[in-house]
Amino acid sequence: MMNSTPPDEWPSSLTDEELDELDRYLRGHADEGRLLLDGVHGMLSAIAVGPLEVLPDEWLPEVLHDPFADEAEGNRVLELLAKLNDSIRVELDVEAYEPILGEVDTDTGPALSAAGWCEGFSRGIDLRAALWEKRLAEDPQLMEMLGPVMALAVDEGILSAEAEFEKLTDEEYDECLAQVAPVLGAVDHYWHEHPATEAELAALVRTPPPPGEEAPPPPRQRSGHWVH
């Protein structure tokens, strides 16, 4: 059922000013491979519709890499990130979700780009990679649901597919963008209807690496290969 409350009155939604504030902070601490606002939104979106809870202690290191200037800055940034995270769940529940997209310069002027959002989405999947990988390999229904998001990720070079794909036309790109919200709703419903099994959860308990050795990175194979 659609909620008639306007978005700016939802208790967890960020105002445009707050989004700009968080965007400025992330851009001010941007480095190669770091997520900007669109990427953070993509990552938190994957977590919101995923198979298992991911606590802030796990996802914050994907976002924050530098010490805060002071306690006030730290509290404010954490507040904005928490609010952004909460807003995703609210927007999904009232069918009002929209991905936060980046902007790129083209020959015909600025254009929206899903590259950052897709990169963040892939990192959100990586945080529960074993569950996603197993289910995607075994259930073509889930892979099919994610089709529009994967098409965008392939087009943007975030996902390199085993087969060659032609670049999406502008119309196809826009169609895939329009499907992002329905895709997330369907995936969210999927994991509620088909939650992780005891066997899948047991497989998450990994033997820690021997002293002095680092744990291997999570697998990034997803009927193709997620790349940074």
C-alpha positions, 0 to 999 in steps of 0.5 A, spaced: 500 500 500 502 506 498 504 511 503 501 518 502 506 521 507 510 526 502 518 523 502 520 530 506 516 528 512 519 521 513 522 521 519 528 517 516 529 521 510 535 526 508 533 533 506 537 535 499 541 539 504 543 533 508 545 529 502 549 535 499 552 535 506 554 528 506 556 528 498 561 534 500 564 530 506 565 523 502 568 527 496 573 531 500 575 524 503 575 521 496 581 517 493 582 511 488 577 506 489 573 509 495 565 510 495 562 516 493 554 518 495 552 514 489 556 508 491 554 508 499 547 508 497 548 502 492 552 498 498 546 500 503 541 498 498 544 491 497 545 490 504 537 492 505 535 487 500 540 481 502 539 475 505 542 476 512 543 483 516 550 486 516 551 491 522 554 498 521 561 495 524 562 491 518 559 496 512 562 503 515 569 501 514 567 500 506 565 508 507 570 511 512 577 511 511 580 517 515 580 520 522 574 525 523 577 532 524 573 532 531 568 529 535 562 533 532 564 532 525 564 524 526 557 525 530 554 528 524 557 524 519 555 518 522 548 521 523 547 522 516 550 515 514 545 512 519 539 516 516 541 514 509 541 507 511 534 507 514 531 511 509 532 505 504 528 501 508 523 506 509 523 507 501 522 500 499 517 499 504 512 504 501 515 503 494 518 510 493 525 507 492 530 511 487 537 510 486 542 515 488 546 516 481 552 519 479 553 524 473 558 524 468 560 529 462 558 526 455 559 530 448 551 532 449 552 534 456 551 531 463 548 524 464 546 520 469 551 514 471 549 508 475 557 506 475 558 508 482 551 505 485 553 498 481 560 498 484 557 500 491 551 494 490 557 489 488 561 491 495 554 490 499 553 483 496 561 481 497 559 483 505 555 476 504 558 473 498 558 466 500 550 466 501 549 470 495 554 466 491 551 459 493 544 462 491 545 465 485 549 459 482 543 454 484 537 459 483 536 462 476 530 465 479 534 470 483 539 471 477 534 473 473 531 478 478 538 481 478 538 482 470 537 489 469 542 491 475 547 486 472 546 489 465 548 496 468 554 493 471 556 490 465 555 496 461 559 500 466 565 495 466 563 493 474 561 486 472 565 483 466 561 478 463 563 471 460 560 473 453 561 479 449 555 484 450 554 490 446 553 497 449 546 498 452 543 504 447 540 510 451 533 507 451 536 500 454 540 504 459 534 508 461 529 502 461 534 498 466 535 504 471 527 504 471 527 497 473 532 498 479 527 499 484 522 493 482 528 489 482 530 491 489 523 490 491 523 483 488 530 481 491 527 483 498 521 479 497 525 473 495 530 473 501 524 473 505 520 468 502 527 463 501 531 465 507 538 462 508 538 455 510 541 452 516 546 449 511 548 456 508 549 459 515 553 454 517 557 455 511 559 462 513 563 460 519 570 460 516 576 457 519 580 463 521 587 463 517 593 461 521 597 466 525 601 471 520 596 470 514 591 474 511 584 471 510 582 471 503 578 476 499 571 474 498 569 471 491 567 476 486 565 471 481 557 472 479 556 468 473 561 473 470 566 477 475 565 483 479 571 488 478 573 494 482 
